[in-house]
Amino acid sequence: MKTRNTLIAYFVLVLVAMTWVSWYASTAPTITSLAQYAAVAGKEGINVLDGFVTVCSEPWGLATMFDAYFGFLAFWLYVAWRERSGLARGLWFVALMLLGNFAIAGYALACLWKAPADASLDVTFFTRKQA
């Protein structure tokens, strides 16, 4: 199925792109790691949690976080509908809130790989798992 292969390629691309941008964000110099910023602000750099707080302190950063997490929650509602196990629902919730698009791509790839190769997309994505 051409569409299935296209979706697999897309979600693999998402995983690769998110891995690259996360690595880049973790290793690239930021304004807070520059000597002149540290001298003014008294900071030597920030970690992920401090970065989250910094982003959320900016109005558009906060709006972006709301947008992203409402999207993650909306996707989790789909996962919660599809999954029958409370444990699976809970683990996917944690994964989505911590990993965001990594988890979304992983879930979509899992659905695509578990479905028969000739299954239609509506069967692949819109069939609830059996109890």
One Martini backbone bead per residue (centre of mass of N, CA, C, O) as a GRO file, in nm:
protein
  131
    1MET     BB    1   0.092   0.040   0.027
    2LYS     BB    2   0.156   0.361  -0.041
    3THR     BB    3   0.044   0.514   0.206
    4ARG     BB    4   0.185   0.352   0.423
    5ASN     BB    5   0.478   0.418   0.333
    6THR     BB    6   0.447   0.722   0.361
    7LEU     BB    7   0.386   0.721   0.666
    8ILE     BB    8   0.639   0.584   0.757
    9ALA     BB    9   0.832   0.795   0.643
   10TYR     BB   10   0.722   1.033   0.803
   11PHE     BB   11   0.763   0.918   1.100
   12VAL     BB   12   1.065   0.881   1.065
   13LEU     BB   13   1.125   1.176   1.006
   14VAL     BB   14   1.028   1.280   1.276
   15LEU     BB   15   1.233   1.128   1.448
   16VAL     BB   16   1.486   1.245   1.317
   17ALA     BB   17   1.423   1.547   1.352
   18MET     BB   18   1.383   1.542   1.662
   19THR     BB   19   1.662   1.436   1.726
   20TRP     BB   20   1.823   1.662   1.599
   21VAL     BB   21   1.692   1.913   1.743
   22SER     BB   22   1.755   1.810   2.028
   23TRP     BB   23   2.057   1.798   1.998
   24TYR     BB   24   2.102   2.087   1.912
   25ALA     BB   25   1.969   2.219   2.166
   26SER     BB   26   2.180   2.072   2.366
   27THR     BB   27   2.464   2.188   2.209
   28ALA     BB   28   2.402   2.465   2.149
   29PRO     BB   29   2.440   2.779   2.172
   30THR     BB   30   2.314   3.019   2.386
   31ILE     BB   31   2.242   3.308   2.529
   32THR     BB   32   2.296   3.182   2.824
   33SER     BB   33   2.608   3.091   2.734
   34LEU     BB   34   2.701   3.367   2.718
   35ALA     BB   35   2.912   3.576   2.868
   36GLN     BB   36   2.740   3.842   2.856
   37TYR     BB   37   2.490   3.716   2.991
   38ALA     BB   38   2.613   3.610   3.252
   39ALA     BB   39   2.702   3.892   3.352
   40VAL     BB   40   2.406   4.005   3.364
   41ALA     BB   41   2.236   3.739   3.486
   42GLY     BB   42   2.408   3.510   3.639
   43LYS     BB   43   2.453   3.294   3.406
   44GLU     BB   44   2.575   2.974   3.245
   45GLY     BB   45   2.305   2.833   3.186
   46ILE     BB   46   2.070   2.578   3.072
   47ASN     BB   47   1.837   2.354   3.125
   48VAL     BB   48   1.553   2.207   3.046
   49LEU     BB   49   1.382   2.325   3.277
   50ASP     BB   50   1.481   2.617   3.248
   51GLY     BB   51   1.395   2.639   2.951
   52PHE     BB   52   1.095   2.611   2.999
   53VAL     BB   53   1.068   2.860   3.178
   54THR     BB   54   1.179   3.061   2.974
   55VAL     BB   55   0.971   3.015   2.752
   56CYS     BB   56   0.714   3.068   2.943
   57SER     BB   57   0.797   3.380   2.993
   58GLU     BB   58   0.701   3.403   2.709
   59PRO     BB   59   0.421   3.457   2.540
   60TRP     BB   60   0.483   3.273   2.285
   61GLY     BB   61   0.592   3.038   2.445
   62LEU     BB   62   0.335   2.980   2.601
   63ALA     BB   63   0.152   2.939   2.353
   64THR     BB   64   0.315   2.699   2.243
   65MET     BB   65   0.274   2.512   2.484
   66PHE     BB   66  -0.028   2.498   2.475
   67ASP     BB   67  -0.049   2.392   2.189
   68ALA     BB   68   0.114   2.133   2.226
   69TYR     BB   69  -0.042   2.008   2.478
   70PHE     BB   70  -0.319   2.001   2.346
   71GLY     BB   71  -0.226   1.809   2.122
   72PHE     BB   72  -0.133   1.576   2.303
   73LEU     BB   73  -0.407   1.538   2.440
   74ALA     BB   74  -0.570   1.477   2.184
   75PHE     BB   75  -0.408   1.226   2.110
   76TRP     BB   76  -0.464   1.074   2.375
   77LEU     BB   77  -0.767   1.042   2.333
   78TYR     BB   78  -0.730   0.849   2.102
   79VAL     BB   79  -0.563   0.638   2.255
   80ALA     BB   80  -0.777   0.586   2.478
   81TRP     BB   81  -0.985   0.474   2.278
   82ARG     BB   82  -0.807   0.244   2.148
   83GLU     BB   83  -0.727   0.159   2.417
   84ARG     BB   84  -0.804  -0.082   2.684
   85SER     BB   85  -0.573  -0.028   2.871
   86GLY     BB   86  -0.486   0.145   3.147
   87LEU     BB   87  -0.182   0.115   3.126
   88ALA     BB   88  -0.148   0.211   2.835
   89ARG     BB   89  -0.275   0.485   2.875
   90GLY     BB   90  -0.075   0.585   3.093
   91LEU     BB   91   0.192   0.547   2.934
   92TRP     BB   92   0.111   0.731   2.694
   93PHE     BB   93   0.073   0.985   2.855
   94VAL     BB   94   0.360   1.014   2.956
   95ALA     BB   95   0.499   1.005   2.681
   96LEU     BB   96   0.354   1.255   2.561
   97MET     BB   97   0.438   1.465   2.783
   98LEU     BB   98   0.758   1.406   2.747
   99LEU     BB   99   0.787   1.348   2.405
  100GLY     BB  100   0.559   1.392   2.213
  101ASN     BB  101   0.638   1.344   1.886
  102PHE     BB  102   0.780   1.085   1.945
  103ALA     BB  103   0.525   0.932   2.045
  104ILE     BB  104   0.347   0.973   1.801
  105ALA     BB  105   0.530   0.829   1.599
  106GLY     BB  106   0.546   0.562   1.754
  107TYR     BB  107   0.244   0.495   1.747
  108ALA     BB  108   0.203   0.500   1.442
  109LEU     BB  109   0.414   0.282   1.378
  110ALA     BB  110   0.286   0.059   1.544
  111CYS     BB  111   0.023   0.050   1.384
  112LEU     BB  112   0.152  -0.008   1.104
  113TRP     BB  113   0.316  -0.272   1.187
  114LYS     BB  114   0.064  -0.440   1.307
  115ALA     BB  115  -0.063  -0.421   1.050
  116PRO     BB  116  -0.162  -0.525   0.776
  117ALA     BB  117  -0.048  -0.451   0.461
  118ASP     BB  118  -0.369  -0.451   0.343
  119ALA     BB  119  -0.467  -0.244   0.524
  120SER     BB  120  -0.650   0.002   0.595
  121LEU     BB  121  -0.643   0.304   0.753
  122ASP     BB  122  -0.907   0.272   0.914
  123VAL     BB  123  -0.818   0.005   1.043
  124THR     BB  124  -0.544   0.091   1.159
  125PHE     BB  125  -0.663   0.368   1.324
  126PHE     BB  126  -1.006   0.297   1.366
  127THR     BB  127  -0.949   0.050   1.564
  128ARG     BB  128  -1.017  -0.107   1.830
  129LYS     BB  129  -0.899  -0.274   2.066
  130GLN     BB  130  -0.901  -0.560   2.221
  131ALA     BB  131  -0.979  -0.678   2.547
   0.00000   0.00000   0.00000
